[in-house]
Amino acid sequence: MLRNDDTTHKGLRLPAGDRVVWIITAALAVISILVVYSSTAKMAYDAHTVRTTAHFLNQQLIMLLLGVGGLVIAYRFNSRFYNQAAPWLYLLTIGLTLLTYFMGTTTNGAARWLPIGPFQFQPSEALKVATIMFLARQLAGRQSKIDRLRIVPSLKFWTWRSDRLQQRIWREGTYPILLPVVLACAVILPAHTSSAALLFLVACVMMLIGRVRLSELSKLVGYALLAFALLMVLNFGRSETAEGRLSTWVKLWVLPQDQKPIDELTDTERSMIAIHNGGILGEGAGQSAIRVEMIHPESDYAFAFFVEEYGILLALAVMMLYLWIFFRAIEIFRRCGTAFPGLLVLGLALMITSQALLHIMVTVNLVPETGQPLPLISRGGSSTIFTLIALGMILSVSRQNEEHSHDKPKNESILER
């Protein structure tokens, strides 16, 4: 059997770290090239300037190369660096995300991108990674007492300054653990509601794994649902868009759609048609018919497009690749022995996997439209780059597991309790 430090018969040394994650990353990158090249045919046809599918393919290749560069850099750093850099990266990405609302490029009513030369940078993608890093640091540093801490203050805000118990809750739990997550979600929310919700759910799971009291998490989720309902009522941010998507989703379930003209179909309906057309084996590479009808087959509905061309069987294999990332993260987590690298790996893997599953559920109308790309496969810049950086961080932790080079600070183990 080939061990981690063995070489192949050709004398090429295999990279250290989890081999399965390396292979999954390479497979998703190759699939991305196939999807973007074929799905952007409509964009090339509709473009007012002279552009071909090769133009969009070259753009995606550049993003993949930049992302691979970021992966390699992230892979070479140790978890100690991520632990120390987490507060600074968190503050930097919070600032950049806020800056988009004043200097950013607006599309579909949402300011998400900062122009950097010929590229459009989406700081919220970096903020999601930085928030997971920072939360992992905060949870890890409090493992000796985390199961006794309260993180959610009372709704009686007028008691926060006078009540000693409330002051203690704010000082020991709310400020260091809860507030950074709430702030990050609040900064992302006006431009991308689903990304804020996804980050919040990932943070809650990290807190659960990090041994935050279940009663505190229950209160947190309840308050979050109340806050979301209030924002919808007040029409804050993109709540009007979210409400419209929710209404469309409900109508697709409760109203008959068989007499609907094709030009009135929603993108979700067209994606379901694409999945039906693909069947078991697919129409074949480059043979998609529905791509000319969908608005974003290369991004928001990349999975449906893939099913149409390559079939359900290969699409299920792609879905299993995303699930496999999380299963491998669990195995890496078990081998860490200390809290920070384990929580970091699980948080990043959960973000990637849950985003992929959310994208897939949209294409079959299980949830309303979210605009979430299929990680590493959908055409995109910042999403592709930071997904690869997150995978590089996961590979870095797995490499340290093999090298037994993790720091072992006191009171950080969550595996022996």
Secondary structure, DSSP 8 states (H G I E B T S, - for coil): ---TT-B-TTS-B--SS-HHHHHHHHHHHHHHHHHHHHHTHHHHHH-SS---HHHHHHHHHHHHHHHHHHHHHHHHS-HHHHHHHHHHHHHHHHHHHHHHHHH-EEETTEEEEEEETTEEE-HHHHHHHHHHHHHHHHHHTTTTTGGG---S--S-GGGTTT-HHHHHHIIIIIIIIIHHHHHHHHHHTTT-HHHHHHHHHHHHHHHHHTT--HHHHHHHHHHHHHHHHHHHHHT-TTHHHHHHHHHHHHHHHHS--TT--GGG--HHHHHHHHHHHHTTT-S-TT--SGGGTSS-TTTTTHHHHHHHHHHHHHHHHHHHHHHHHHHHHHHHHHHH-SHHHHHHHHHHHHHHHHHHHHHHHHHTTSS-------TTTSS-SHHHHHHHHHHHHHHHHHHHHHHT-----TT--SS--
